Amino acid sequence: MMCFFKNFLDCNSLYSVLIIAIIVWLGIFLYIYRLHKRIKNLEKKFNNKE
């Protein structure tokens, strides 16, 4: 099974680059989403104190 996977990536390097790029973009979007939620919670706390 591992030999098949290695052979596939050797023959189709474009797909491996595409998979890595998708993983990186998903990580960036998840980080921004989580950061947005944290900022929204901080804004709510800040507005409630006033």
C-alpha positions in Angstrom: 0.0 0.0 0.0 2.8 2.4 0.9 4.6 1.5 -2.3 1.5 2.4 -4.3 1.2 5.7 -2.5 4.8 6.6 -3.1 4.6 5.6 -6.7 1.5 7.7 -7.2 3.2 10.8 -5.7 6.3 10.3 -7.8 4.2 10.1 -11.0 1.8 12.8 -10.1 3.8 15.5 -8.3 1.2 18.1 -9.2 -1.4 16.4 -7.1 0.9 16.3 -4.1 1.6 20.0 -4.4 -2.1 20.6 -4.7 -2.9 18.6 -1.6 -0.3 20.4 0.4 -1.6 23.8 -0.8 -5.2 22.8 0.2 -4.0 21.7 3.6 -2.2 25.0 4.1 -5.2 27.1 3.0 -7.5 25.1 5.3 -5.2 25.8 8.2 -5.1 29.5 7.4 -8.9 29.7 7.2 -9.4 27.7 10.4 -6.9 30.0 12.2 -8.7 33.2 11.0 -12.1 31.7 11.9 -10.9 30.9 15.5 -9.3 34.3 15.8 -12.5 36.0 14.7 -14.5 34.1 17.3 -12.0 35.1 20.0 -12.1 38.7 19.0 -15.9 38.7 18.9 -16.0 37.3 22.5 -13.6 39.9 23.7 -15.7 42.7 22.1 -18.8 41.3 23.9 -17.0 41.3 27.2 -15.6 44.8 26.6 -19.0 46.2 25.7 -20.7 44.6 28.7 -18.3 46.2 31.1 -19.1 49.7 29.9 
